[in-house]
Amino acid sequence: MDNRKRNVQLIIRVTEEERNFIEEKMKLIPTMNLSAYARKMLIDGYILFLDTPEIKAHSAQLQKIGGNINQIVKRMNQTGSLYKHDVEEVKQLLAEVWKTERQLWFHFKGLAE
């Protein structure tokens, strides 16, 4: 091995299912050389980790709207009336949600390009 360009050997163990999955992914690119594929993925491959406070905020807004709607429906069932300020509050919250939705869409659209 002294005269080889690549003289350091890495050994990994995988399950049979993982091996099958790797082989399926290899079919997507024009190589049947496992060493070349593994080397390319280990060097150039990447892990995508999304820390998404925007999505968490969006989910919180949706939960708040759900809670408000439940309160409004409960009050409607008790009084038989729907109050204008309740409807306005839900409309305002929905506007905030759609604003966040658009921001998220542009954010993730940028990741895909």
N, C-alpha and C positions, 0 to 999 in steps of 0.2 A: 504493500500500500504506500510505500515511500515515494514511488514515482507518480502517484495519482494527484490530480489537481485538487480533488476533494478527498482528503484523507481522514476526516473526522466523521465517525459514524454515529448517528442518532437512532435509538431504538425506541419505538412506541408500541404500546399494546392497545388493541381495540377489540370490541366485540364483533361477532359475525355480522350483526345488524349494522354496526358502524362501518365495517369494511364494505358492505353492500351499498350503503349510502354514499361512501366516498367514491366507489366505482361508478355509481349513477351520476354523481356530480362531474366526474372526469369525462363522462360521455358528452357533457355539454360543451366541452372545449376540445380542440383537436389534438389530444395526446392520450396515449395509452401507457406512458411511462410514469409509473407511480412516483418514482424518485423525483422526476422533474416537476410533477404536479405538487407534491408535498413541499418541495423546496420553494416553489413559487408562492404557495399559500402561506408558508411559514415566514417568508421574507416580505412579501408584498400584500398578503391578506390583511384584513383589518376586522376589528370587532366594533360593532356599532352599539354604543351605550347611549341611550336617550335619557338624560335627566330633564324632565319636562315639568317645570313648575307651572307652565302655562296650562297644561292639561289638568293638573291638579286644581288650579284656580277655576278652570272651566267646570270641572266636576263639582266643585264647591258651590259655584253659582247655580248649577242645575239642581243640586240638593236643596239650596235655599228656595228656589222657585217651587220645587215640589212641596216643601214644608209650608210655604205661603199659600199655595193652592189648596192644600189640605185644610189649613185654618179657614180659608175663605169658604170652602164647601161646608165645613162644620158649622160656621156661623150662618151660612145660608140655610142649612137644614134646621137650625135652631130658631132663626128669626123669620125665615121665608123671604129675606131681602138680600140683594146684592149691592154692596156699597161701591160708589164710584172710585173712592181712593184705593180700594183693594184692587180694582181692575187696573188703575193707573200704575200701581206698584208692580203688578205682574208685567205690564207692558214695558216699564222701565227696566226691570230685570231681564226680560227677554231681549231688549235692545242691547244690553251689556253682553249677554250670551252670544248674540249674533256678531257683535264686534269682536269678541274673543275668538269666535269660530273663524272669522275672516283672517284674523292675525295668525291663528294656528295653520290655516290653509296655506297662507303665503310662506310661513316658516317652513312647513314640511315640503312645500313645493320646491323651495330652495335647496333642500337636502337631496331631492330626487334628481336635480339637474346636474 
